[in-house]
Structure formats: C-alpha cells, structure tokens
Amino acid sequence: METIEKLPENAVREQREAYQALRRKLGSASDDEVRQVLAEREPVAPEPDLDPEVAARVRQRIGQAREESGASDGLPGLAGGYPARRPWRGKLWIE
C-alpha cells in the first residue's frame, strides 16, 4: 500500500517556481498552432495498467466537453469552451 506524504512548503514553492519558469520558457501557442499539432500527433495505445473503465469515462468526458463547447474540430476550449491555455492544476476530474 502506498502512503501519501505532505511536501514541505519550500518543496511546493520550488515546484511551482520551476513550473512557472518552464511555462515562460515554452511560451504560448495560438489556437491554430494547437490544432495543427494535435492533428499531426500519432495515436498511441493507453498505458497497460490503465483501467479500461477509467479510460472509457475519460473519453466520454472529452466527448461531452466537445459537444458542450461547440468546437467544430473536436477541441474543447478552442471554440467557446474552457480556455485553451487554462493553467494545469494537476487534477483530472473523473466521476
């Protein structure tokens, strides 16, 4: 069984600063650039230890986000959905 340990505040701060520095270094991309990169990506199989039910729920949530956003290209956030450059919070909401 795995245990969860709270990180010291200075470790959290260092991680946050490193992440912000990485985002500054990488810069931003336009919606067209994001669409192009996503269209060119190579599909891959899910991780071997990923529960198929979890993968199906994630696909379903992505499909719902596409429908709700009205994204004609299937990319939520690029056509009225949540912001494409929304900060990552390290969470994936699966109900």
C-alpha positions in Angstrom: 0.0 0.0 0.0 1.3 3.4 -0.9 1.3 6.3 1.6 0.8 9.9 0.9 3.2 12.4 2.5 2.7 16.2 2.6 5.5 18.0 0.9 7.3 20.8 2.8 6.2 24.3 1.8 9.6 25.1 0.3 9.4 22.0 -1.9 6.0 23.1 -3.1 7.2 26.6 -3.8 10.2 25.2 -5.7 8.0 23.0 -7.8 5.6 25.9 -8.5 8.5 28.2 -9.5 10.1 25.5 -11.8 6.7 25.0 -13.5 6.2 28.8 -14.0 9.8 29.1 -15.4 9.0 26.2 -17.8 5.8 27.8 -19.0 7.7 31.1 -19.6 10.4 29.2 -21.5 7.9 27.3 -23.6 5.8 30.4 -24.4 2.3 30.1 -25.8 0.7 28.8 -28.9 -2.2 30.2 -31.0 -5.3 28.2 -31.4 -4.3 27.4 -35.0 -0.9 26.1 -33.8 -2.6 23.9 -31.2 -5.0 22.5 -33.8 -2.1 21.7 -36.2 0.0 19.9 -33.5 -3.0 17.9 -32.3 -3.9 16.9 -35.9 -0.4 15.7 -36.5 0.1 13.7 -33.4 0.4 10.0 -33.5 -2.3 7.9 -31.7 -0.9 5.6 -29.1 -2.4 2.8 -27.0 -3.4 3.5 -23.4 -0.9 2.7 -20.6 -1.0 -1.1 -19.9 -2.0 -0.6 -16.3 -4.8 2.0 -17.1 -8.2 0.6 -16.1 -10.3 0.3 -19.3 -13.4 1.7 -17.5 -11.4 4.8 -16.4 -10.2 5.3 -20.0 -13.8 5.0 -21.3 -15.0 7.6 -18.7 -12.2 10.0 -19.7 -13.1 9.6 -23.4 -16.8 10.1 -22.6 -15.9 13.3 -20.6 -13.8 14.6 -23.5 -16.7 13.9 -25.9 -19.1 15.8 -23.6 -16.7 18.8 -23.4 -16.5 18.8 -27.2 -20.3 18.9 -27.6 -20.8 21.5 -24.8 -18.1 23.8 -26.3 -19.5 23.6 -29.8 -16.0 23.0 -31.0 -16.3 22.0 -34.7 -12.9 20.5 -34.7 -13.4 18.5 -31.5 -11.0 20.6 -29.4 -12.7 21.8 -26.3 -11.7 25.3 -25.3 -10.9 26.4 -28.8 -14.5 27.3 -29.8 -16.2 28.7 -26.7 -15.4 26.0 -24.1 -12.9 26.4 -21.3 -9.7 28.4 -22.1 -7.2 26.6 -24.2 -4.4 28.0 -22.1 -6.0 27.2 -18.8 -3.4 26.6 -16.1 -2.8 23.0 -15.3 -3.8 22.2 -11.7 -2.6 18.6 -11.6 -6.1 17.2 -11.4 -8.3 15.1 -13.7 -11.9 15.1 -12.8 -13.5 11.7 -13.4 -16.8 11.0 -11.8 
